[in-house]
Amino acid sequence: MEHNYIYHKKLENGVLEKSTTKHLLPFRDISIEKYNPTEDNFAYNDRNSGRVNFKKQIYVPFNVDKNTHLKGLKLCVFRGTNTKTFVVNYWHNKKSDYHVIGKFIPGVFTTKDCSEKLFELFKSHTENGLWIKNPKLTQREKNRVITSNQIEASQKKTINECIIEYLKTGAPRSKQDGDIGAKTLKQVIRTAVGFNNRTKYIKVIEVDGKAVIKIENKYNDRKTRKDVVVSYSWDDIFKMYPPQDKSYFKNNKNQVKSIYDSDLGKTLIEDLNTGLINRFIAPYNYGVKKLYTITLKLVWYFAMQKGYMGDTTRQNPFTNIQIKKPKNPNSFATPFNKKAFEIEDLQRIFEGAVEVREKYPFQAEALMFMIVTSIRLSECLRLKKPTDEELKSGIYTIPGNATKTGKPRPLVITSAVRTVLGYLEEIYNRPGYESFRFIPWMFPSPRIGRKKITEMVTGQLTTEDLRSEYTRIRTLSGVWNEIKKNKDIKFGSIKMFRKNYATLAKDILGKTGLAAQLTGHEEDATLDRNYYTHNERTLKENAEKVVSLGLKFAQKK
């Protein structure tokens, strides 16, 4: 058996000869520094080949008392680098092994440091001088825990870093698969990184009902007056526009900052709590508070799912966030929440839409479509053209990416709906409107130039452009204001059409449940609470009916 002690070695004629005298190295710093083994000390006779080979390292025993904690201590010296390391040779479970104590570095890790470290190890791993625990396994477990903590620390990110990662990923929803809607996504981007020129390069478009974030790489060069295309990445945008102290926009009267530009953005995402959120949103009004909270919640859930807050379960900081609604909301639509048109008004509005069809193609038809169905404005403008099978069956399926609930629902193609579809077909027969047939939307935008549609159809522009929100109507304010002016409609809004339909459906069918099947309400109570309403004349008639039929005793005889 080849021992690791230092012998007097001598190579003569290719044969290694050893003396029987072994030398022990004094356990002193000066002795270790001066010790420099020769090549002969690494040599050994290979039994298989009979040749002399060289070891990568040798173990030199120290001259120490075997009755102390220094028993088994040796110096490991590597041949190539002459590196010297303290190791202890121990027996555990009838097996011999080495455990590294530390690298000898003069003035940094010396014999004194080695003795102290080995003493602690000896005290915790031996009993009556016998090794009862394996120090290698202990160190391996310790390294694993340290590595785990280092990994967790390396994954910790600030809110700003999480915002960037969130946008790069495409802004997913927080609690279910898919992406958030285009309208909400635009608001989220504004509150997250907006009020700054960096948003010039971030565009959100809707393709087939799905919001898509694009980086705009084209800008107008003021000198040449030509479009210049530059390839930018997310990292380029945030490098060009780091966090700013104040907004660039002059119309930002309240100097609202994005989260990215605020001090809150520099906070670690795991440190976000209810108090920080409340203090951050406190100076703003109800609408801004709500947007900030929605944005922070999306980013927080994203960071949670990505493991940026470690393995410990974090308390949801948004559980106790309460944003009080203003007592008197300033929304222009608030007065119409509990109102409905009279049937005569609906008839005049419908007739007014027919009269302005030439001036407002597709917009007038969309308004009529809303009157004869229970559909919302946001749903109406996202409808695709019905298929031949749907026209034949009489049931049109509103896709889930167009509905408020995110679920597809049926819409009956009644005789009134077919009338509106007939009006749409007449538009395609007008000179210059033939190419609009290639746009998949039921109500395409008349502002899209015919040249651009041709470019889309012929492949000069991508089919994504053809299916994006740029080719559909996004508002009906123009045609609605024209009809109100022409027909002298003093009061009301487009949202009231759905309330009218829901009220008529319940009155005629006699049951809320049957009406809800037509309006798409998942709960009957929602229809009764928010959509079943009457105008003042109907309320008076109903009140008199109740009195005359049920409370006759209260009337004069």
Secondary structure as UniProt FT lines:
FT   STRAND          6..12
FT   TURN            13..14
FT   STRAND          15..23
FT   STRAND          25..26
FT   HELIX           29..34
FT   HELIX           39..42
FT   STRAND          43..45
FT   TURN            47..49
FT   STRAND          52..54
FT   STRAND          57..63
FT   TURN            66..67
FT   TURN            69..72
FT   STRAND          73..78
FT   TURN            79..81
FT   STRAND          84..92
FT   TURN            93..94
FT   STRAND          95..103
FT   TURN            106..108
FT   HELIX           111..125
FT   STRAND          126..127
FT   TURN            128..129
FT   STRAND          130..131
FT   HELIX           135..155
FT   HELIX           159..169
FT   HELIX           182..193
FT   HELIX           197..201
FT   STRAND          202..207
FT   TURN            208..209
FT   STRAND          210..215
FT   STRAND          218..221
FT   TURN            222..225
FT   STRAND          226..229
FT   HELIX           234..240
FT   TURN            250..251
FT   TURN            253..254
FT   TURN            260..261
FT   HELIX           263..266
FT   HELIX           269..271
FT   HELIX           274..281
FT   TURN            282..283
FT   HELIX           286..306
FT   TURN            307..309
FT   TURN            317..320
FT   TURN            332..333
FT   HELIX           334..336
FT   TURN            337..338
FT   HELIX           343..355
FT   TURN            356..359
FT   TURN            361..362
FT   HELIX           363..372
FT   HELIX           377..380
FT   TURN            381..382
FT   HELIX           388..393
FT   STRAND          395..398
FT   TURN            400..402
FT   STRAND          409..412
FT   HELIX           415..428
FT   TURN            431..432
FT   HELIX           434..438
FT   TURN            446..447
FT   HELIX           450..457
FT   TURN            458..459
FT   HELIX           463..466
FT   HELIX           469..471
FT   HELIX           477..487
FT   TURN            494..495
FT   HELIX           496..509
FT   HELIX           512..519
FT   HELIX           524..526
FT   HELIX           527..531
FT   HELIX           536..550
FT   HELIX           552..554
//
